[in-house]
Amino acid sequence: MTMRHDLGAGSAVEDLREEPLRGEQLAADWKGLRRLRVGRYRAIYAFNGAELLILVVRVGPAV
């Protein structure tokens, strides 16, 4: 399965529903969360094995 970056964030979220461990694990203060690039943006999310939680904290270009 390939991530459909060109189709936008909505498609990326749908892809995460199918493959929630796709993103890289974060460390230090962000331990327990995962990240995923979506075009110029980065999604930060949590997956506990049963639930996928995507919390939008800020929308803007990844730095």
ZICORHU-V455691 format. One record per run of one state. SS is the DSSP state (H for helix, E for strand, C for the rest). FROM is the first residue (numbers start at 1). LEN is the number of residues. If there is no record, write none. Layout:
ss:SS from:FROM len:LEN
ss:SS from:FROM len:LEN
This chain:
ss:C from:1 len:4
ss:H from:5 len:3
ss:C from:8 len:1
ss:H from:9 len:10
ss:C from:19 len:5
ss:E from:24 len:2
ss:C from:26 len:2
ss:H from:28 len:3
ss:C from:31 len:3
ss:E from:34 len:5
ss:C from:39 len:2
ss:E from:41 len:7
ss:C from:48 len:4
ss:E from:52 len:3
ss:C from:55 len:9
